[in-house]
Amino acid sequence: MELFPSIEKADIQDIKIFQEEKLQELLVYLEANSPFYQRLFKENNIEISEIQTLEDLQKIPTTSKNDIQQNNDDFFCIPQNQIVDYSTTSGTLGDPVTFGLSDADLERLAYNEAISFACGGIQKGDVVQMITTIDKRFMAGLAYFLGLRKMGASVVRMGPGIPELQWDSIFRYKPKYLITVPSFLLKMIDYAEKHGIDYKNSSVFGAVCIGESIKNQDFTDNILSQKIKEKWNIQLYSTYASTEMSTAFTECEHQVGGHQHPELIITEILDDEGNPVKDGESGELTITTLGVEALPLLRFKTGDLVKAHYEPCKCGRNTMRLGPVVGRKQQMIKYKGTTLYPPAMNDILNDFEGILCYQIVIQSNEIGLDEIIIKLSTEREKESFEGEVRDHFRAKLRVSPKIEMVDFDILSKTVFNPNSRKPITFIDLR
């Protein structure tokens, strides 16, 4: 298996031609096998033979999460007896959606992760500790395992949580890389410091960070990343993926955005009217999966607002790169004339010394306006601390949300819910 596919270093024009051939194969497959897309083509008088170029995709309506929620079964292109794995989306925005994978889909998933991890520098023979769940219908955990196995790395399947066990495992098996939610690294560091563990001299060289952003839009380290690196000098790599895409965008050693795999996914960045954004502008990531058998998607709107970067990378790849997620479209908050997204608030709260844990809650007030409540736990004197946090928000975002102080034991149970794959720091009750 080629861990550094030649198409990624091909000429931009050649990548486009290659993707257009793959797109035509997909359209033929959908017309033959997908009840949902058969209907969509018919209702919109779409002749698939007329869709020849990537620009022609504009003639096809987009697909939303809502479409899949309402017509889940009609998206399946293979009979049930050919499905070997069932996964569900994490349900960040509404009801989870069921995705089935065929044997070939699992093979594709393994290939995707293998080339993604290779992009981030993991090699055959490296020991990698997975601090993520592989059960609970979670596609990513399975993908990481299959990808590492495919590339010949050794896997320590630890699962999330329990810093004591993670450290035991690190000193026992000497992993070079960890795969984790980055905020958990702070909990591991805290545990190590309290228990006299010499974590700075461990075998860990780097961590592949999932579920939370570690970069600003200009690729400098964000607050969370800075806090980790101040304590523990390890490399942090961003990766971005979703169940719907079955594809990851992972940073190379130059860390200037996640590289696209042209043989696995077509990407568009669209504005609110559904038109491609201008270079350098952010818009909604809209994806078309290539090579998926069970539940392929055509022009699926992910709900994530991102910025694409097209200049060739120093690593030699000419593929498009995705910057950190600006926010989720449905999580946009209009607060006293200011437009906000949760990541901006996370940065402020992560920056604050003395916060043990937090949760941002958005709800509508009686006149239908967005209201922000920030629940905090601290060991410091509550009233003066509340004022400090409020002032900090005013200085950074020009808004001052309502702040509620909550005991750590109570708040931490809702933030670190055992049924959730990542910390629940944002709840939308609108």
N, C-alpha and C positions, 0 to 999 in steps of 0.2 A: 504493500500500500504506500502510495506517495504522500508523505506527511506535509510536503510543501508543494501543493498542486501547481503545475506550470501555468495554468490559466490565470492564476492570481498575479503573475509577473508578466502576463501578455500585454500587448498594446491595448489601450483603452478601446479603440475601434474594434479590435478582435474580440475583446470581452463582450462588447455590445452584440456583435454578429452571433457569437456563441450563445448568448442569452436569448436572442430572438429565435434561434433554432429550438432551444429548450422550451420556449413559450409556446411555439406551435405544437410541439409534442403534447404539452399539458392541455391545450385547448381541445385537441382531438380526444384525449383521454377523458376530459370532463364531459364532452358532448356524448361520449359513449357510455359513461358510467355514473355520472353525478345527477341524481334527480333534481337537486336544487339548481345547479347551473344549467341543466337542460331547460328548466322552466325560465330561468333568467334570460337565457339566449333567445328563447322563443318570444317571451313577452316584450323584449326590447328589439326584436327583429335583427339580431346579431348573426351575421354570417362569419363563422370563425375563419374562413379562408381570407377574409378581408383584414384580419388582424395580423399584420406581417412584421411590424416594428414595435419597439418598446413604446414609442409615442402613440401608436394605435391603441394602446391600453386605455387611453382616455375615452374611447368609444364605449367602454364597458362600465356599467355602474359598479360602485364599490360595494363591498360586503362588510357588515358590522357585526359586532359581538351579539347584538340583538337578533340578527338574522339566524345566527347559529343557535342561540337560546331557544328561539321559537320553532326552528326546523332541524333540530340536531340530527335526527335520523336520516333526513334527506341529503345531508352532506357526506354520508358514508358511501364510498364507491366500491366496497367489496362486501361479500356476505359475512355474516357474523362469525361463521366457523373458520374464517381466515384471520381473525383478529387474535393476536397472541398477548397483547397487553392493553389494559384500559388505564388511561390517565385522565385527570380533570385539571382544568385551569384553577389557579389559586382563588378565584372568586373575589379579587380586589374590587371589581366593579360589578356587583350583583351576583346572580346565581352562577355557580361553576358550570362549565360546559364539558361534556364528555368527549374525549378523543380516544379512538382506538388506533393501535398500531399493528401493522402486519409484520411478518418476519423481515421483509425487505425494509420496512420503515425503521425497525430497530437497528438494522445494519447501517442505514443512512444516518441515524441518530449517533451511532458509535463513530462513524466516519467524521461527522460534523464536529464532535467533541475532540476526537483525536487530532484533527488538523487545527482546531482552535487552541488546544493546550500546547501543541507544538509551536504555534504562533507566539504564545506566551513564554516559551523557553523550556517547557517540561520535555524530558527525553526518556527514551527507553531505559529501564533500570532504575529510574528515580522512584523514591517512596513518597506517596502522596496520602495525606490524611484527610478524609472526607468528614467535615463537621456539618454535614447536611443529611437530612432524612432520605432514605432510599425507598421508604414505604408510603403509606397514606395517599396512594395514587399520584405521587409526585413524579412528574416526568424527568425533571432536571437531575435528581439524585441518581436515577437509573442511567440517564445519559452520561453523567460523569463517570460512573462505574464502567459502563460499556466502552466509553472512549479511552479511558486509562488502560483498560485491559487490551484494547485493540492496538494501542501504541507500545505495549510492552512495559508499562510502568507497574509498580506494586502498589496496591491499595490497602489502606487501613480504614475500614468502614466504622467510624466512631459514632456517627449521628450527632445531632445538635446538643448543645448544653453541657452541663457538668464539667466545669473547668478542671477539677481534680483529676478526673479520668482522662481528659485531653492531655494534661501534662504527663501523667503516667505513661500514656501511649507514646508521646513525643520522645521521652527519654528511653523508652523500651525499644521502639522501632526506628527512631531517628529519621523521620520524614524530612524531605527537603522542601516540600510545598504543603500548604493547607488549602482546603476549599471551604470558605466560610462566609457568613454575613459579617461585614467588617466591624460592626459595633460589638460583636461578640469577642473580638480580639482585645478590646478594652477590658472586658470582664475577665479574660484570661490573664491579662497583665496585672490587673488589680489582685486577683487571687494569688498569682505568683509572688507579688510584692508582700502580701500579707503573710504568706507561708514560707518566705525565705527561699523560693525556687530561683535558681540561677538561670532565668529565662534568656538573658542576653547571650549566654554561651550555649544555646541549644543548637540542634541541627537545622533549624528552620531558616531557609534562605528567602522564601517568598510566600505570598498568599494570593490565591485567585479569589476576588471579592464578588459576591453575588448579592442581589436583592436591594442593595443600597448604593448610592453614588459615592465615589471617593475623589471625584475631580470637579473642578469648576469648568465653565464653558471654554476657558482658554487653556485647559489641560493642566493647570497648576493644581497642587493638592488642595482639596477642600479642608474644612476644619476637622472633620472626622479623621481624614487621612493624616493630617498634621499631628493630631493628638496621639495616634497610634505610633507614628514614626519618631516623635519626640522621645517616646519611652523605649521603643523596640525598633532597631534599625533593620527592617526587612523590606523587601520589594513588595509593592501592592499592585496587582493587575486587575483592571476592570474587565468585566464580561457582562454582556447584556443579551438576554434571550427571553423567549416566552413559549409556553406550551403550543400556542397556535402556530408559531413560526417553525418549531422543531429545528431551529438553527440558531447558532450563537454568533455574536460579534465580539471578538476578544482582542485585546490590545497586544501588539508585539512589544519587543524590548524598548522601542522608542516612545511608547505610551502616549500616542497622539490620536486616540480613538480606536474603536473596535472595527477590525477589518471585515468586510463583506466577503462571503464565499459565493462567487458568481455561479457556481454549478448547483447551488442549493436554494438560492433565493433572489428574487427581483425586488428592488426597493424603489418606492416613490416617496417624496416628501411633499405633502399637499397642504394648501391653505384652506381656510374655512369654506371657500366656494368649490373646493375639489380641484383647483388648478395647481400645477407644480410651482413651488416657491422659487424665488430668485436665489442664485448662489449666495451663501452666507446668511440666509434667513432660516429661521426655524419653522417647522410645520409638522403635521401629523404623519408619523411613519405608517406607510401603507405597503403591505407586502404580498407577494405572490410566491407560493412555495413551489419548488421544482423537485421532481423525483419522489414525491409523497404518494403512496398508494391508497391508504385507507381514507384519509380526510384531507385532500389537497384544498388549498384556498387560493382564490383569485382576487387580487385587489382588496385584501382584508385590511380595514382600518384598525390599527392597534390601540388607538387612544393615547399613545405616547407622543409627546412633542419633542422633536430632536432637530439637530442641525447636522447636515452632511458635510464632509470634507473630501474634496476631490483631488487635491494636488498629490503627486506620487509620494510615497513614504520612503524614508531613508533605508528601510529594510528591503527595498526592491519590489515590493508589491505595488501594483497600480490600481488596486481595488478601492472603491469608495469606503470611507470610514465614518462611523457614527460617533458624534460627541456624546457627552453625558445627557441623560434625559432631563429636559428642562422642567417637565411636570406632566401630569396626566390631564388630558383635555377635560374630563369630567370632574376633575378635582380643582379646577380653577375657582378661585374665591374672589368675589368683588367685595372689598371691605372699605367703606368710607372713601369711595372714589379711586381706590388703589387695587390693581389686579395682582393677586398673589398666587403662588403655588406652594404646596407643602415643602419641597426641598429647600426653599429659601428660609422657611421657619426652622427646619431641622438644623440648618447651618448655625443659626443664632443660638439655638438651645444646646447644640453639641459644643459650642464655643464657651459655654458658661460654666465656670468652676462651681462646684457645689450642688449641681443637679444630679440626683441619683437615678431618676428616670422620669420620663415625661410622656404625655399623650396630647395630641392636638385634636380637638373636637369641633366640627363645623355644624351649625344648625341654622335654620331659618327662624328669625324672630316673628312676632305677631304681624309685622307689616311686610313680611316676605323678604327682608334683607338678610344677607349672610352675617352670622355672628360667630366669632372665634372664641373658644374657651381653651385655655392651656392648663392642663392638670400637671402639677409638679410635685416631686418629693425631694426634700432636702434635709440635711442634718443641721443646717444653719438656722439662725433666728428668722422665723417665717415672715414677719411683717416687713422688716427692712429688706429681706431678700426679694420679696414680691415686688417691691418698689424698684429695686435694681434691675430686675428682669424686664419690667415694664419700660423703664427708661432706655434700656438697651434696644428693645424693639422699636421704640420711638426714633432712636438715633439711626438705626440701620434700615428700617422699612417704612418709617414715617407713620406707623399705626401703633396703637396700644391695645392689645386684646385683653379680654377678661382673664384673670389668672385665679386658679383654685389650687390651694395647697392640700395634698392628699398624703396620708401615711404610706410609706414605701411598701409595707406588707400588702396593703390593699391594691395600690396602683400597679405594682410589679406583676401581680397575678393577671391583670387584664392586658398589660403590655406584652408579657412573655407567656402568652397562652400556649399550653402544650399542644393544642390542636392547630396552631398556626405555624407556617414555615419560616416566617420572619417576625421580628418584633412589630406589634401593632401600635405604631406611633401616631396613626392618623385614622380618625373615624368620621365619616361623612353622614350626618343624620338629615340632610336636606331632602 
